Amino acid sequence: MTKEQQQQMTKKLGTFLRYERMQKGISIAKIAEDLSLNPSTIVSIEEGTHKTSFVTIYMITNYFSLNLANVMVAIQAY
């Protein structure tokens, strides 16, 4: 995967997670507090500017009751 493809994937993931958060009416502060993350980390993930760990992505998708594999398939098709 090229660096450009990685950046596109990161951006798509962030957009997808922001959409899920907003659909559920959850604030950045709330998810950050619940997952013991810095709010700026959530913002940068949603903006696609933060390369985050697998564990953090898993925590966020699990928080939204999403299957990580399904999320990855969805953003690749996005």
HELIX and SHEET records of a PDB file:
HELIX    1   1 LYS A    3  GLN A   23  1                                  21    
HELIX    2   2 ILE A   28  LEU A   35  1                                   8    
HELIX    3   3 PRO A   39  GLU A   47  1                                   9    
HELIX    4   4 PHE A   54  TYR A   63  1                                  10    
HELIX    5   5 LEU A   68  ALA A   77  1                                  10    
END                                                                             
